[in-house]
């Protein structure tokens, strides 16, 4: 292996996503566009024969990339190289290929067609992640767990409620993706500067036929609309919107995976760990969260990559500039391959999260007395205690216990309170106050309502359209 190979193709991305951004897919989509153009022009009265159209159709996948490279080396123009190579295998139709069009007829329209397929694949995999997390959240919606703010122990939540937070982020991503996907439009056939002047000459000034031509080509590829106006290209803000969707998924993925890494270090949750998996080449006992670490790593790449679309949309000159071309070929493809890689890992992790209830209970029990001090105070006041005096005693005990623990002493806040006659509370009464389920509020209800009202409807709408994948981990 002497040539550079992208890690996305060698290690991370799925075969199906790689195929969408392959040379073969791009070139065959260009040819399908030339077929659609020729067939539509024939139907609208231009001197093109069915025999020519049939010849074009028969050779859509008959692509000689070596020959194309030879022609491009000579012409320094990739579209014309593909055009001529197509003409060489379609001699009868060679003279009518690309009739009236400019390069962006194939490049831009093909990009939209391919990205639509890629977004559908992303949506299918994202739905699988959503389903996995919804199942997990419902299963653990009532299991109390220590919550954290500022990464410091805080009031309890539940394992399922925390999963619902991750799930809500991915739900937002799904809604954004679905909105952009359903609104995708082709560039259409706008010509060199977007005025369709060439087509006006071809059709002898018949505006209706030009409008109909665009509609026919859009329908040929299953689109309901084209851009109303354009320069030579469609506005690069459309790429920005697509990149923003991918960036949103990367953000949510990073948040989920980073939380999992923290919880795995606490011993509460764990990503899947294979029976023969090696955690470290040096430390044989290690169980490193390599999947979640990889998710964070690739997500960080996509967050940086997405800026390409913002910059490209900003600097386009007038009706077009070519400084977008090389950037888009790299950043759009790599963005989709990155998100595909992340989703493959997410599917694997979310369907196999291990929960350690005893560790969760122990960590919660260690910190719950501090969260329960307000409840303890109220019960002591009911027994005749002075609220202000008791508040000061609790505050003092809490500070002393916290400091003692940090110095390695094994002390208990509850013991301090139990042994103070001013509180008038027995050990049994204190234990009753410390029931973890009394501190989780509406966490189970919030989780169940969110999943029932928001998640289940989309899972039902897309039932059977989820996508598991060959996971590379």
C-alpha positions, 0 to 999 in steps of 0.5 A, a space after each residue: 500500500 504505497 498510496 495514501 488512503 483516507 482513514 474513512 475508507 480504510 477504517 471508519 465509514 461504511 461501504 454504502 456511504 463510500 459508494 455514494 461518494 465514489 468516482 463511479 457514482 459521481 460519473 454515472 450520475 453525470 451520465 444519467 443527467 445527460 440522459 435526462 436532458 437529452 430525453 426531455 429535449 427530444 420530447 419537447 421537439 429538439 432534433 434528438 432521436 430515440 436511438 440516440 437516447 437509448 445509446 446513452 442509457 445503455 452506456 451510463 455505467 460503461 465508464 473508462 476512467 483511464 481514458 477520461 484521465 487522458 482527455 482531462 490531462 489534455 483539456 484541463 476540464 473534467 466535465 468535457 473529459 467525461 463528455 468526450 469519453 461518453 461520446 466515444 462509447 456513444 458515437 451516434 449520440 455524441 453530438 447531442 450530449 450536454 446540449 445547451 447546458 453548462 458544466 454545473 448542470 451535471 456537477 451541481 445537480 449530481 451533488 444534490 442527487 448524491 447528497 439526498 441519498 447520503 442524507 437518507 442513509 444518515 437519517 436511517 442510521 440516526 433513527 436506529 440510534 434514536 430507537 436504541 436510546 429510547 429503549 434504554 431510556 424507558 428501561 431505566 427511567 426510574 433508576 435513581 442516579 447521582 446527577 452532576 452540575 459543574 461535574 460536581 455532585 448535585 440533586 439526583 436524576 435517573 439513568 433513563 432521564 439522562 439518556 433522554 437528554 442525549 435522545 433529545 439532542 438527536 431528536 433535534 438533529 433528526 428534525 433539522 435533517 428531515 426539514 433540509 432533506 425534504 426541501 432539497 431542490 435541483 439547480 435545474 438547467 440554468 445555463 452559464 450565468 443562470 439566465 437560460 439564454 442558451 435554452 431560449 435560443 434552442 427552443 426559439 424563444 419558447 419560454 414554456 418549453 424551457 420551464 417545462 424542461 426543468 420540471 421534466 428533469 426534476 421529476 426524472 430524479 424525483 424532485 418536486 422543485 428547482 432553485 428559482 434563481 441562480 448564477 451558474 451554480 446553486 447558492 452555496 448556502 445550501 451546502 452550508 445548511 447541509 453541513 449544519 445538519 451534519 455538524 449538529 449530529 457531530 455535536 450531539 454525538 460528542 456530548 453523548 460520547 463524552 458523557 459516556 466516557 465520564 460515566 465509564 470512569 465513574 464505573 456507572 455505565 460502560 460501552 460494549 467491551 469485547 471478550 478478547 478486546 485489549 484495552 491497553 498495550 501496556 496496562 492489561 487491566 484497562 477497559 478504555 472507552 475506545 468507541 466513544 473516544 473515537 466518536 469524539 475524535 471524528 466529531 471534532 473533525 467534522 465540527 472543524 470541517 463544517 466551517 468550509 461551507 460557511 466560508 465558501 458561501 461567503 466568498 462566491 464572486 457574482 455569478 460564480 467562482 471556481 474556488 469552491 470546486 476543490 473545497 466542496 469535493 473534499 469537504 462535502 464528501 468527507 463530512 458525510 463519511 465522518 458522520 457515517 463513521 460516527 453513526 456506525 459507532 453510535 449504533 454499536 454503543 447505544 445498543 450495548 450500554 452496560 449499567 452497573 446498578 450497585 456502583 450507581 447506588 453506592 455513589 448516590 448513597 455517598 452524596 444523597 445526605 447532602 442533597 437531603 439536608 433540606 428534607 431533614 431540616 423540615 422533618 426536624 422543624 416538625 418535631 419542634 426544632 428551631 429552623 435557623 439553629 438547625 440550618 446552621 448546625 447542618 451547614 457546619 456538619 456538612 462543611 466538616 464532613 466534606 473536609 474530613 472526607 477530602 483528608 481521607 477520613 471515613 465520616 458520615 453526615 447522617 451520623 452527625 445529625 443522628 447523634 445531635 439531640 437538637 434534630 430529634 430524628 432516629 436512624 430509622 426516620 433518617 433512612 426513610 428520608 433518604 429514599 432515593 426515589 423521593 428525590 428524582 422529581 418528575 424524571 420518570 414522567 418527563 422521560 416517558 412523556 417525551 418518548 411517547 409524544 415525540 420519539 414514538 411517532 417518528 419511529 412509527 412513521 419510519 418503521 422498517 426504515 432504520 439502518 444497522 450497519 457493518 460496524 468497524 470498531 
